[in-house]
């Protein structure tokens, strides 16, 4: 199904530039993606629901909120998931958001650095 989409739309021309939507590099990436799919590395198999609805976001017009059935890796669960708790959800300027992220990075680094130092010196 993915190959059909890529071949259907990849060779179409951009309305403004007249160039194909996929250049040589994009076709190479598409071929690599198809290889990953054929080898079974991408988990979206037909008929298997990987996301389920856990509620509605009443503050944003009732948009559905989903949860992923896949496991959480250390990057997502260890850092990325925690970022949400330090970022305001509305009425934020880019400068405010940037300051919140810098604060999060500093606090995270102060907490993680002693652990990395300790782990690095276990064999000493």
N, C-alpha and C positions, 0 to 999 in steps of 0.2 A: 504494500500500500504506500509506503514511504517512497519507494522508487518511482511509482507511478506519479506521485505528486511532484517529485523533483524533476522528472522528465517532462511533465506537462507544463510546469511553470518556469523552470530554469532557463529554457531557451527563448522565452518571450522577451520582447523588447521593452525597455524602459520608455515611457511616453515622452519624457523630456529629452533624454540623451540619445535615444535610438539604439543604445547598447544593450546586449543581452543581460538579463538579470543576473546570470551566473557567468563569471569570467573563469579563466583556466584554474585559478586558485580555489574558487568556490566549488567547481566541479570535483577537484581533488578532495576537498573537505567532505563533500557529499558522498563520494566513493568510500571514504574512510568511515563515515557514519553508517553507510549500508553494510560495510564489512562488520562493524560492531554489532549491528542488528542481527545479521546472519549468524554470528558467533554466540548470540544470546546474552551479550553484555548489557543490553538495555532492557529494563524490567517491564516496560509496558506491553504485556502480552494481551492479545484480544480476549475479551470476556472476563478479565481479572480487574476488579476495582482496586486501585492503589490509593485512592483518596476517599474519605467519607466526610459527610457534612456533620459538624459538631454544633452548629448554631447559626444565628443570623446576627449581623452587625447592625443594630438598630440605629446607631449614630450615623451610618453611611447608607441610608436608604434601604436597609434590609438585605444587604449583600450577604451571600452565604459565606460561612467560615469553614474551611476544610482542614482536616488533619491527614497526614500521610501515613500509610500503613507500613512503609519501609522503615528500617532502623535508622537511628540517628548516629552519625559519625562524630568523632571528637571535635572537629571544626565546627560543625553545625550546633551540636549540643553544648560544647565547651565555651564557645565564644559568640558565635552568631546569634544564638537564641537569647543570650543574656543582653545583647545590644538593645533589644526591644524594650527592656525595662528602664533604660536610661534615656530613651528618646521620647520627647513629648509627642502626642498623637495628633495635635492640631495647633494651628496658629503659630507656627514656627518659622522664623526667618532662616535662610541658609547659614548665616553667621551663628545663630543660636544652635542649630543642628551640628555645625562643625565643632563648636565649643563643647557640646555634650559628648560627641564622639571622641574628642581629644581627652576629655575627663575620663571617659570609659577606658581608653587605651592606657592612660597613666595608671589608673587603679588596677587594671588587669595586669599590667607589667610589674607593678609593685608586689602583687600577690603571687605571680608566676615565677619571678626571678629567684626568690629564695628556694623554691622547689627545684628549679633547673640547676642552681648552684649545688644544692644538696645531692641531687642525682648525679651530677658530674663528678662529685668527690667520694662517691660510695666505694670505689675501688682503690682509693688512695690509702 
